[in-house]
Amino acid sequence: MGPLVSVVVTSCTLGRLKDIQELLDSLQTQTYPRLETIFVGEGDPELSDTVAAYTKEKGLTNLRVLVNDGRPGLSSARNLGAQNARGEIVAFIDDDATAFPDWVEKIVQTFSHHPKAIGVTGPAFPRWDDDSMRWFPEEFYWILSCPTPGWTGYTKPAPVRNAWGVNMAFRREAFEVARFSEVFAGGEKTGADDVDFSMQVRRATGREILFAPSVCVGHKVYRHRLSAAFIRKKAFRDGYAKAVLKVLYPEGHGKSFEIDLETALLARIFLRFFPAMLRRLVRDPFGARRQLRLASLALFYSGAGYFVGTLSLLLMRFKKRVNPNERRIWDGQSPKS
């Protein structure tokens, strides 16, 4: 008999109800039998009540519904779900994702084959609103939170800096040394609570988080996520968060696997993607210009976010408000004098 796996799902809007139902249905058809699902509604009781009614209607017996009526936000909801989880492994999947039928089974197998690993993450393949969106280049799937083997380069289990929140799992011990921080949960400038949590866990335990290509989910890509406004905001937030995390976790930014991943992706963009698009301008000017515009927006705003984040930290440190060794300042508390 394998370990019990607790799957935590959080959501904040009834607008995702159809997606939530598809996700819950995908969790009911898993090939691994020992799992429980915990749904956490963020703030709106009507959302949790609606999901509870769906649970009763479908006769789901391994699903519990909770309401996060404390501090609002994704991180608080994830923390509440983890606190109520009974499993030896706690997994997370986004409310607009669906689990492959063997998702939980592959998580358990990966942990079994790698007993020293503290966390597991895996691919999130885009599920497009319609086929006309498939022009989006794989080199920029990070904008869509879709880490596929195609752009990560990982074809077998490999250590990574952090797990991706859309598809991640941790051993129970991880929650004894870390929690999700509200500071990184979807703010205007950040939105990297999964990265921060991963770094906390790796720092506290000295153990690895693995990217396992067999641990797969599908991730819904709404049409608005291909808009210039969404790309600008997402790229800026990613760059800003990277600057903050580099200060908080300097030891995590010297690891070869992160350098290799980012260097390889940038090399692919500048040495393959851009030349290919320039050649394509002759035969398909519209398609080439569309992809070049996307690439320019993503790279510029990611760099701008990193620059602004770095500058903000320098100013705060100049004012003696930031000590990189004091995490508490990022939780709204003043550092010790």
DRENNUBA-554525 format. One record per residue: x, y, z of N, C-alpha, C, O in turn. Coordinates in steps of 0.2 Angstrom, whole numbers, plus 2048, in hexadecimal, padded with zeros to 3 digits. Example, Ala and Ser with C-alpha at 12.3 -4.5 7.8 and 13.67 -1.06 7.14 Angstrom:
2
8427E482783E7EA8278427F08278477EF82A;8407F58238447FB824840800827843806828;
***
This chain:
337
8047FA800800800800804806800809807804;80380B7FB8078117FB805816800800815803;80981C8008078218048018258027FF8257FC;7FD8288077F882C8057FA8338027FF836805;7F78357FD7F983B7FA7F38407FB7ED83E7F9;7F48467FD7EF84B7FE7F08507F87F68537F7;7EB8517F47EB8567EF7E785C7F17E185C7F2;7EB8627F17E88687F37E686C7ED7EB86E7E9;7E086E7EC7DE8737E77DB8797EA7D78797EF;7DD87F7E87DA8857EA7D88897E47DA8897DF;7D388D7E67D08927E17CD8987E47CB8987EA;7CC89D7E17C98A37E37C38A67E07C18AC7E1;7C18A37DB7BB8A57D77B78A07D47B989B7D2;7B08A27D47AB89D7D17AC89D7C97A98997C6;7B08A27C67B18A27BF7B589C7BD7B589B7B7;7B88997C17BC8937C07B888C7C17BB8877C1;7B288D7C27AE8877C57AF8817C07B087C7C2;7AE8837B97AE87D7B57B587A7B57B68747B4;7BB87E7B57C187B7B67C28777BC7C58727BC;7C087A7C17C08767C87BD86F7C77BF86A7CA;7B786F7C47B38697C47B78647BF7B885E7C1;7BA8667BA7BE8627B57C485F7B97C685A7B8;7C78647BD7CD8617C17CB85C7C67CE8577C7;7C685D7CA7C38587CF7C28527CC7C384C7CE;7BF8527C67BD84C7C27C38487C07C48427C1;7C984C7BE7CF8497BC7D28457C27D68407C2;7D18487C87D48457CE7D083F7D17D383B7D4;7CA83E7CE7C68387D07C88327CC7C682D7CD;7CB8337C67CD82E7C27D482C7C27D78297BD;7D882E7C77DF82C7C87E08257C97DC8217CC;7E68227C67E781B7C67EA81A7CD7EA8147CF;7EC81F7D17EE81D7D87E881E7DD7E58237DD;7E78197E17E18197E57E181D7EC7DC8207EE;7E781E7EF7E88217F57E98287F57EE82A7F6;7E382C7F47E48337F47DE8367F77D88337F6;7DF83C7F97D98407FB7DA8477F87E08497F6;7D484B7F77D58517F47D28567F97CD8557FC;7D585C7F97D38617FE7D28677FA7D786A7F7;7CC86A7F97CB8707F67CA8767FA7C78757FF;7CE87B7F97CE8817FD7CB8877F97CE8897F5;7C58897FB7C388F7F87C68967FC7C6896802;7C889A7F87CB8A07FA7C68A67FB7C58AA7F7;7C48A68017C08AC8037B88AB8027B48AD806;7B68A97FC7AF8AA7FA7AC8A37FC7AD89E7F9;7A78A38017A489D8047A089A7FE79F8947FE;79D89E7FA79989B7F479D8967F079A8917EE;7A38987EF7A78947EB7A888D7EE7A78887EB;7AA88D7F47AB8867F87A48837F97A487D7F8;79E8867FA7988837FA7968807F379387A7F3;7988837EE7968807E779A87A7E67988757E3;7A187A7E87A58747E77A386F7EB7A38697E9;7A18707F179E86B7F67988687F37978627F4;79386C7F078D8697ED78F8657E778C8607E6;7948677E37968627DE79985C7E07988577DD;79D85C7E67A08567E979A8517EB79B84B7EA;7958547EE78F8507F078C84D7EA78A8477EA;78B8517E578784F7DF78B8497DC7888457D9;79184A7DB7968457D879783F7DD79A83A7DA;79583F7E379683A7E879E8397E97A08337EA;7A283E7EA7A983E7EB7AA83D7F27A88417F6;7AD8387F47AE8377FB7B58387FE7B6838804;7BA83A7F97C183B7FC7C28427FA7C88447F9;7BD8477FB7BF84E7FA7BC8527FF7B6851801;7C08568027BE85B8077BE8628057C2864801;7B98668077B986D8057BA87180B7B6871810;7BE87680A7C087B8107BF88280D7BF883807;7BE8878127BE88E8107C38918147C489181A;7C78958107CD8998137CA8A08157C98A4811;7C88A081B7C58A781D7CA8AB8217C88AF825;7D08A98217D58AD8247D88B281F7D58B581B;7DF8B28207E28B781B7E18B58147E28AF812;7DF8B980F7DD8B78097E48B68057E98B8806;7E38B27FF7E88B17FA7EA8A97F97E88A57FD;7ED8A87F47EF8A17F27F489E7F77F28987F9;7F88A17FA7FD89E7FF7F989C8057FA897808;7F58A08087F189F80E7ED89880C7EC894811;7EA8988067E68928057EA88C8047E8887806;7F088D8017F48878017F68848077F687E809;7F888980C7FA8878137F48848167F587F81A;7EE8868157E88838197E787C8167E687881A;7E887B8107E787580D7EC87080F7EB86A811;7F38728107F886E8127F786C81A7F886781C;7F587181E7F38708257EE86A8267EE86782B;7E986A8217E48658227E585F81E7E185A81F;7EB85E81B7EC8588177EE85381C7F2854820;7EC84D81A7EE84781E7F484381B7F683E81E;7F58448157FA840811801841813803846815;80583B81180C83C81280F84080C81584280D;80C84180780D84580180884A800802848800;80A8507FF8058557FE8068587F780B85B7F6;8018587F380285A7EC7FD8607EB7F88617EE;7FF8647E67FC86A7E47FB86B7DD7FF8697D9;7F586D7DA7F386E7D37EF8747D37EA8757D7;7F08787CE7EC87E7CD7E587C7CB7E38777C8;7E08817CC7D98807CB7D78807C47D287E7C2;7DC8827BF7DB8827B87DF87D7B57E087D7AF;7E18787B87E58727B67E186C7B67DC86C7BA;7E38677B37E08607B47E685B7B47EB85C7B1;7E58567B87EA8517BA7E984B7B47E48497B3;7EF8497B27EF8437AE7ED83D7B27EE83E7B8;7EA8387AF7E88337B37ED8307B87EB82D7BD;7F38307B67F882C7BA7FC8327BE8028307C1;7FA8387BF7FE83D7C280083B7C980683C7CB;7FB8397CD7FD8387D48018327D58068317D9;80082D7D08048277D080B8287CF8108267D2;80C82D7CA81382F7C88168337CD81D8327CE;8138377D181583A7D78188357DC81E8367DE;8148307DD81682B7E281C8277E08218267E4;81C8257DA8228227D78288267D782D8237D9;82882C7D582E8307D58318317DC8378307DD;82C8327E182F8327E883282C7EA83782C7EE;82F8267E88318207EA83881E7E783C81B7EA;8398207E183F81F7DD8458247DF84B8237DE;84382A7E384782F7E58468307EC8438367ED;84882C7F184682D7F88498337FB846835800;84E8367F885183C7FB84E8427F984F8487FC;8498427F48468487F184184A7F683D8467F9;8408517F783B8547FB8358567F78308577FA;8368587F183185A7ED8318577E68368557E3;82B8587E282B8557DB82785A7D882185D7DA;82985C7D28258607CD82585D7C68298597C5;8218607C282185C7BB81E8617B681C8677B7;81D85E7B081A8627AA8138647AB80F8617AE;81286A7A880B86D7A780A86E7A080D87379E;80686A79D80586B7958008707947FA86F797;8008757907FB87978F7F587678C7F5872787;7EF87878E7E887678B7E587D7897E288178C;7E687E7827E488477F7DD88577F7D988077E;7DA88B7807D388D77F7D188A7787CB888777;7D588B7737D488976C7DA8887687DF88B76A;7DA8857637E088375F7E488975C7EA88875B;7E088E75B7E38947587E989775D7ED89C75B;7E98957637EE8987687F58947687F989676B;7F588F7647FB88A76480188D76180688A761;80089475E80689775C80B89976181189B760;80989976780D89B76D81389776D81389176E;81989A76D81F89676D821893774820896779;82488D77382588977982A88C77E82A88B784;82F89077B83489377E83189878483589A788;82B89A78382889F78782289C78B81E8A078E;82289578C81D89279081D89479781889379B;8238977998238997A081F89E7A281D89F7A7;81D8A279D8188A879D8118A579F80D8A87A3;81089F79D80989B79E8098967A48058937A5;80F8967A88108917AD80F88A7AB80C8867AE;8128897A58128827A28198807A181C88079B;81C87D7A682387A7A68238737A282286E7A5;82487379C82486D79882B86B79783086F797;82C86479683386279483686578E83C86678E;83286878A83486B78483987178583E873782;83687578A83A87B78C83F87B79284487E792;83D87679684287579C84887179A84D87179D;84786C79584C86879384D86279785185E796;84886179C84985B7A084585579D83F85579C;84885079B84584A79984584479E84383F79C;8488457A38488407A98498447AF84A84A7AF;8478417B58478447BB84E8487BD8538457BC;84D84E7BE8538527BF8528577C584C85A7C6;8578597C985685E7CE8548657CB8588677C6;8508697CE84E8707CC84E8747D284E8727D8;84F87B7D184F8807D68488807DA8488807E0;84387F7D683C8807DA83787C7D683887A7D0;83187A7D982C8777D682787C7D38278827D5;82387A7CF81E87F7CC81787D7CF8158787CF;8148837D180E8827D580887F7D180487C7D5;80887F7CB80387C7C78038747C87FE8717C7;8098717CA80A86A7CA8108697CF8168697CC;80E8687D58148667DA8128627E080C8627E1;81685F7E381585B7E981B85A7ED82185B7EB;81A85A7F481F85A7F981E8557FE8188537FF;82385280182284D80682085180C82185880D;81C84E81181985181781F85581B81D85B81D;82585381B82A85781F82B85E81C82D862820;82A85F81682B86681382786B817829871818;82186981981C86E81D81E86F82481A873828;82386B82682586C82D82A87182D82C874833;82D87382883387882883187E823835883823;82B87E82082A88481B82288581B81E88181C;82188B81881A88C81781A89181081F89480F;81489180D81389680881389D80A80F89E80F;8168A28078178A880A8128AD8068128AD7FF;80D8B18098098B580680C8BA8028098BD7FD;8128BC8038168C18008168C07F88168C47F4;8178B97F78198B77F08128B57EC8138B27E7;80D8B57EF8078B27EC8028B77E87FD8B97EA;8058B87E28008BB7DD8008C37DE7FB8C57DC;8048C67E18048CD7E28068D07DB8078CD7D6;8058D77DB8068DA7D580D8DA7D280E8DA7CC;8128D97D78198D97D481C8D27D58218D07D2;8198CD7D981C8C77DA8178C17D88148C27D2;8168BC7DB8128B67D98168B07D88168AD7D3;81B8AF7DD81F8A97DD81F8A57E48258A47E6;81A8A47E781A8A17ED81C89A7EC81F8977F1;81B8977E781E8907E68258907E582888B7E8;8288957E28308957E28328967E98378937EB;82F89B7ED83289D7F48318977F88358957FC;82B8937F882A88D7FC82F8887FA8328857FF;8318877F48368827F283D8847F584087F7F7;83E88A7F484588C7F784588B7FE84B88A801;84088D80284088C80984188580B84588380F;83E88080783E87980984587680784887380B;84887880184F876800854879805858875806;85387F80785888280C85787E81285C87D815;85187D81585087A81B85287281B855870820;85186F81685286781685986581285B860814;85B86980E86186880A85F86280586485F802;85986180385785C7FF85485F7F88538657F7;85485A7F385385C7EC84B85D7EB8478597EE;8498617E68438617E384485E7DB8488617D8;84085A7D98418577D383C8597CE8368597CF;83E85A7C883A85B7C28398547BF83E8517BC;8338517BF83284A7BC82D84B7B682884C7B7;8308497B082C84A7AA8268467AA8218477A6;8258407AE81F83C7AE81A83F7B281483C7B2;81B8447B68168467BB81284C7B78148527B8;80D84B7B480A84F7AF8038527B07FF84E7B3;8028587AF7FB85B7AF7FA85F7A97FF8617A5;7F48617A77F28657A27F086C7A57ED86C7AA;7F28727A27F18787A57ED87C7A07EF87E79B;7E787F7A27E388279E7E688979C7E888D7A1;7E688B7967E98917947E38957917E189478B;7E189A7947DB89F7927DE8A478D7E48A578D;7DA8A67887DC8AA7837DF8B17867E48B3782;7DD8B378B7DF8BA78D7E78B97907EA8BE790;7E98B37917F08B27937F58B378D7FB8B378E;7F28B47877F78B57817F78BC7807FA8BE77B;7F38C07847F38C87827F98CB7857FD8C8789;7FB8D17828018D47838008D778B8068D778E;7FB8D978D7FA8DB7947FC8D57997FF8D679E;7F98CF7987FB8CA79C8028C879C8058C77A1;8058C879680C8C67958118CB7998158C979C;80F8D17988138D779B8138D67A38188D67A6;80D8D57A680C8D47AD8108CE7AF8138CE7B4;80E8C87AC8118C27AE8198C27AE81C8C07B3;81C8C57A98238C57A88268CA7AD82B8C87B0;8238CF7AE8258D47B38268D17BA82A8D17BE;8208CE7BC8208CA7C28258C57C38288C47C9;8268C17BE82B8BC7BE8328BF7BF8368BC7C4;8348C47BC83A8C77BD83B8CB7C38408CA7C6;8368CE7C68368D17CC8378CC7D283B8CD7D6;8338C67D28348C17D783B8BE7D783D8BC7DC;83E8BD7D18448BA7D08498BF7D484E8BC7D7;8498C57D384D8CA7D784D8C97DE8528C97E2;8478C97E18458C87E88488C17EA84B8C17F0;8478BC7E78498B57E98508B57E98538B17ED;8548B87E485B8B87E485E8BB7EA8638B97ED;85B8C07ED85D8C37F485C8BE7F98608BD7FE;8568BB7FA8548B77FF8578B07FF8598AE805;8598AE7F985C8A77F98628A77F48628A47EF;8678AB7F686D8AB7F28708A57F08738A47EB;8708A07F587389A7F486F8967EF8728917EC;8698977ED8658937E98668967E18648927DD;86989B7E186A89E7DA87189C7D787389F7D2;8758987DA87B8967D787B88F7D588088C7D3;87588C7D68758857D48768847CD8738877C9;87987F7CB87A87E7C387487C7C087387E7BA;86F8797C38698777BF86587D7BD86287D7B8;8658827C18618887C086588C7BA86288E7B5;86C88D7BB8708907B686F88D7AF86E8907AA;8708867AF86F8827A98688837A68688847A0;8638837AA85C8847A785B88B7A485988B79E;85D8907A785C8977A586089879F85E89B79A;8678967A086B89779A86989479486A89778F;86788E79586588A78F85F88D78C85F88D786;85A88F79085489278D85689978985389A784;85A89D78C85C8A37898608A278385F8A577E;86489D78386889B77D86389977786489A772;85E89577985A89277485689877185489876B;85489D7758508A37738548A776E8528A9769;85A8A977085E8AD76C8628AA7668638AD761;8648A47678678A076286389C75D86589B757;85D89A75F85889775B85289A75985089B753;84E89C75F84889F75E8488A67598458A6754;84C8AB75C84D8B175884F8B075184C8B374C;8548AC74F8568AB7488518A87448508AA73E;84D8A37478488A07448428A474283F8A473C;8408A974783B8AE74583D8B37408398B573C;8438B57408468BA73B8458B67348448BA72F;8478B07338478AD72D83F8AC72B83E8AC725;83B8AB7308348AA72F8308B072C82B8B0729;8338B672D8308BC72C82F8BD72482A8C0722;8338B97208328BA71982B8B67178278B8713;82A8B07198258AC71781F8AC71B8198AB719;81F8AE72281A8AF72681A8B572A81C8B5730;81A8BB72881C8C172B8178C27328198C5737;8108C173180C8C173780E8BD73C80E8BF742;80F8B673B8108B27408178B37438188B374A;81C8B573F8238B77428228BD7478258BD74C;81F8C274481E8C874881B8C774F81D8CA754;8168C374F8128C17558168BE75A8168C0760;81A8B975881F8B675C8258BA75F8278BA764;8278BF75A82D8C375C82A8C876182E8CA766;8248CB7608218CF7658208CC76C8228CF771;81E8C676C81D8C37728248C27768248C477C;8298C07728308BF7758328C57788358C577D;8318CB7748348D17768318D477C8348D6781;82A8D377D8268D57838298D178982A8D378E;8298CA78882B8C678E8328C77908338C8796;8368C878C83D8C978E83E8D07918428D1796;83B8D578E83C8DC7908398DC79783C8DF79C;8338DA79882F8DB79E8328D77A48328D87AA;8358D17A28388CD7A783E8D07AA8408D07B0;8428D37A58488D77A78468DD7AB84A8DF7B0;8418E17A983F8E77AC83D8E57B483E8E87B8;8398DF7B48378DD7BB83D8DC7BF83D8DD7C5;8428D87BC8488D77C084C8DD7C284E8DD7C8;84C8E27BE8508E87BF84C8EC7C584F8EE7C9;8458EC7C48428F07C98428ED7D08438F07D5;8428E67D08428E27D68498E37D98498E47DF;84E8E37D58558E47D88568EB7DB8598EC7E0;8538F07D78548F77D98508F87E08528FC7E4;84A8F57E08468F67E68498F37EC8498F67F2;84C8ED7EB8508EA7F18568EE7F38578EF7F9;85A8F17EE85F8F57F085D8FB7F48608FD7F9;8588FE7F28559047F58539037FC854906801;8508FD7FD84D8FB8048538F98088538FB80E;8588F680585E8F48098628FB80B8658FB811;86290080786590680886290980E86590D812;85B90980F85790B81485790781A85490881F;85B90281A85C8FD81F8558FA8218548F8827;8528F881C84B8F581D84C8EE81B8478EA81C;8518EC8188518E58158588E181885D8E4817;8578DC81B85D8D781D85B8D18198578CD81B;85F8CF81485E8C981085D8C381585A8BE813;8608C381B8608BD81F85A8BD8248588B8827;8558C282384F8C38278498C28228478C781F;8478BC8228418BB81E83B8BE8208368C081C;83B8C08278348C382A8328C982782C8CB827;8378CD8248358D38218308D281B82C8D7819;8318CC81882C8CB8128258C98148218C8810;8258C881B81E8C681D81B8CC8218168CB825;81D8D281F81A8D882281D8DA8298198DE82C;8228D782B8258D983282B8DD83182F8DC82C;82D8E08368338E48368398E08388388DC83D;83F8E18358458DD8388478DF83F8458E5841;84B8DB84284D8DD8488528E38488568E3843;8528E784D8568ED84D85D8EA84F8628EE84F;
***
